[in-house]
Each structure stands twice: as structure tokens, then as C-alpha cells.
Amino acid sequence: MESVYLGSILTAGLTLSLIVNGAVASGVFAAILVWVWGKEEPRGESQSARLAMRPREWVGKIVGAGAIYLVLFMLVGLDIYIPLARVLDPAALASEQSAVASSAVLIFPLETFRGALWALFGIPAIVAMRFGWKKTAVVTGLLFAVPMSGNILLSTAMAPGLQVAHLAEVFVENLFFGLMVVWILHLRSRLSPVSVGS
């Protein structure tokens, strides 16, 4: 999403490398999760009622998740990323911030849309988990945080100081977003039918 309003920094080559790195990090993380949880015996609970909602409730919760992501994006950026980047590489941060300033208005719709998309992408995993909602929230938070921050760790085209700052930002932001997505989807006990422990 940032490549839309940070084209001068996130060039086509860097964006492509981030996509490839993300695929590698996600694939490794997914394989580890399957290896760890694939050994569990399936339980007999039906999942048909898990996240069963009317369309209007779905829309409200997905839009709400998008708004939550935007708020987290801004708060974590201001409270974690910028202070850390200012200490580690002030020149690179200044260059990045000047590129953002020219198209800052795009941040609001694009990051809200990104949050809604991530919430939608997380739904199959959330439904498939056999945990109570609290454990599902933690696993979903890690599912959002680890591959995305690992993606940044693998990048070689980013200034090292900004790389560390972005790593911290993305991990914290996505971990809390995963927790919040499960919480908002669970409202009205939507994840309780197959709870096997929280």
C-alpha cells in the first residue's frame, strides 16, 4: 500500500523484492504452524456456527477493523517508528518523511482499505482455529505480525536504521491489529461455539 504514496522510496524493484521476501517469510511461517499444530487430534465440535453473522454485521465489523488498522498505523508510527528511526538514521527518516508529505492524504483511505483486507484475509484462519477466542487472538496477532516483520528483516534495499525501526513498527502494529480483529469479530460471542479453552 505504501508504494502508492511512497513511489520515490518504494520503487518497483524494492516493492517486488518485498513481495518475494514476504512470500518466503509467509511460506516458512505457515509451514512451521502446520508442523506445530498439525499433530493435534481433530476435535468433534462443529464449526458451522463460528463467526455466523448477518451481512450487515459483517460489513460493520470489517469496516471497523479497517478503521482500527488506520488508528494503529498512525499511533505506532508516531510513538514507535518515528522516535526509533530518528535515533537510528535521522537523515533517512527526513528523506522518507518529505516523500510522505506530498501524498499524505492517501494514507487515510489506503490504510483503512488495507486493514479491511487483512481482516478479510484473516477470517479463514480464524474460523479454522479450534481455540477459544483469546488464544485465537494471540495466534492471529502472530500470524499477522511475524511474516510481515520478517519480510522487512529480509530486505536489503532499505537503510539499516529504517529497517530496524520498520521491523519494530510493523511487528507491534500487526500483533495488536490481529488481537483487535479477533476481538471485534468475536463481539456477541461469535467465536464461542467451538471454544476449547481461552
C-alpha positions in Angstrom: 0.0 0.0 0.0 2.8 2.4 0.8 4.2 2.1 -2.7 1.1 4.0 -3.9 2.1 7.2 -1.9 5.8 6.5 -1.5 6.8 5.8 -5.1 10.0 7.7 -4.8 11.2 5.5 -1.9 9.4 2.2 -2.6 10.5 1.8 -6.2 9.1 -1.1 -8.4 12.3 -3.1 -7.7 12.1 -2.7 -3.9 8.3 -3.4 -3.9 8.9 -6.6 -5.9 11.7 -7.7 -3.5 9.4 -7.1 -0.5 6.7 -9.2 -2.2 9.1 -12.0 -2.8 10.5 -11.7 0.7 7.0 -11.7 2.1 6.1 -14.9 0.2 9.2 -16.6 1.6 8.7 -15.5 5.2 4.9 -16.4 5.0 5.7 -19.8 3.5 8.2 -20.6 6.2 5.9 -19.4 9.0 2.9 -21.3 7.6 5.0 -24.5 7.3 6.0 -24.1 11.0 2.4 -23.6 12.1 1.2 -26.6 10.2 4.1 -28.7 11.7 3.3 -27.5 15.2 -0.5 -27.7 15.1 -0.9 -30.4 12.5 -0.1 -33.0 15.1 -3.2 -32.2 17.2 -6.1 -34.6 17.0 -9.2 -33.1 15.4 -12.0 -32.3 17.8 -15.6 -33.1 17.2 -17.1 -29.7 17.6 -18.9 -28.3 14.6 -17.5 -25.1 13.1 -20.7 -24.2 11.2 -21.7 -21.5 13.8 -18.2 -20.0 14.2 -18.5 -16.4 13.0 -22.0 -16.8 11.8 -23.3 -13.3 11.3 -25.8 -11.3 9.2 -24.3 -9.4 6.2 -24.9 -6.1 7.9 -22.8 -7.1 11.0 -20.1 -8.5 8.7 -19.8 -5.2 6.9 -19.8 -3.1 10.1 -17.1 -5.3 11.7 -14.9 -5.3 8.6 -15.2 -1.5 8.2 -14.5 -1.2 11.9 -11.3 -3.4 11.5 -10.2 -1.1 8.7 -10.6 1.9 11.0 -8.7 0.2 13.8 -5.8 -0.5 11.5 -5.6 3.1 10.4 -5.5 4.2 14.1 -2.9 1.7 14.9 -0.9 2.6 11.8 -0.8 6.2 12.9 -0.2 5.7 16.6 2.5 3.1 16.3 4.1 5.1 13.6 4.2 8.2 15.8 5.1 6.5 19.1 7.5 3.8 17.9 8.7 4.2 14.4 9.5 7.9 14.2 11.3 8.1 17.6 13.3 4.9 16.8 14.1 6.0 13.3 15.1 9.5 14.5 17.7 7.9 16.8 19.0 5.3 14.3 19.0 7.2 11.0 17.7 10.8 11.1 18.8 11.6 7.5 17.0 8.6 6.0 13.9 9.4 8.1 13.9 13.1 7.0 14.1 11.9 3.3 11.2 9.4 3.9 9.0 12.0 5.7 9.4 14.5 2.9 8.3 11.9 0.4 5.2 11.1 2.5 4.3 14.8 2.9 3.4 15.2 -0.7 0.8 12.4 -0.7 -0.2 12.1 2.9 -3.9 12.4 2.1 -3.8 9.0 0.5 -2.7 7.4 3.8 -6.3 7.5 5.3 -8.2 5.6 2.6 -5.4 3.2 1.6 -4.5 2.2 5.2 -8.2 1.8 6.1 -8.6 -0.4 3.0 -5.5 -2.4 3.9 -6.9 -3.1 7.4 -10.2 -4.2 6.0 -8.4 -6.5 3.5 -6.2 -8.0 6.3 -9.3 -8.7 8.4 -10.9 -10.5 5.4 -7.8 -12.5 4.7 -7.6 -13.5 8.4 -11.2 -14.9 8.5 -10.4 -18.3 7.1 -7.6 -18.8 9.6 -9.8 -17.6 12.5 -12.6 -19.9 11.5 -10.3 -22.9 11.1 -8.7 -22.5 14.6 -10.2 -24.7 17.3 -9.2 -22.4 20.1 -11.2 -20.1 22.3 -11.3 -16.5 21.2 -8.4 -15.3 23.4 -5.9 -17.9 22.1 -7.2 -17.4 18.6 -6.5 -13.7 19.0 -2.9 -14.3 20.1 -2.3 -16.7 17.2 -3.9 -14.4 14.7 -1.8 -11.5 16.0 1.4 -13.5 15.5 0.1 -14.7 12.1 -0.2 -11.0 11.0 3.0 -9.8 12.7 5.7 -12.4 12.1 5.6 -12.8 8.3 5.2 -9.1 7.8 8.0 -8.0 10.1 10.2 -10.9 8.8 9.6 -9.5 5.3 11.3 -6.3 6.4 14.1 -8.1 8.0 15.0 -9.8 4.7 15.1 -6.5 2.7 18.5 -5.3 1.7 17.4 -2.2 -0.2 16.2 -0.3 2.9 18.5 1.9 5.1 19.5 -0.3 8.1 18.3 2.2 10.6 14.9 2.4 9.0 14.8 -1.3 8.6 15.1 -1.8 12.4 12.5 0.9 13.1 10.1 -0.5 10.5 10.6 -4.0 11.9 9.6 -2.8 15.4 6.7 -0.8 14.0 5.2 -3.5 11.8 5.5 -6.2 14.4 3.8 -4.2 17.2 1.2 -2.7 14.8 0.2 -6.1 13.2 0.3 -8.0 16.5 -2.2 -5.6 18.1 -4.2 -5.5 14.9 -4.6 -9.3 14.9 -5.7 -9.2 18.5 -8.2 -6.5 17.7 -9.6 -8.2 14.6 -10.4 -11.3 16.6 -11.9 -9.3 19.4 -14.2 -7.3 17.0 -15.2 -10.4 15.1 -15.9 -12.2 18.4 -18.2 -9.5 19.8 -21.6 -11.1 20.7 -19.7 -14.4 21.3 -19.3 -15.2 17.6 -16.3 -17.5 18.4 -17.7 -19.3 21.3 -19.4 -22.3 19.7 -16.1 -24.3 19.4 -14.2 -22.8 22.3 -11.9 -25.4 23.8 -10.1 -23.0 26.2 -9.0 -19.4 26.1 
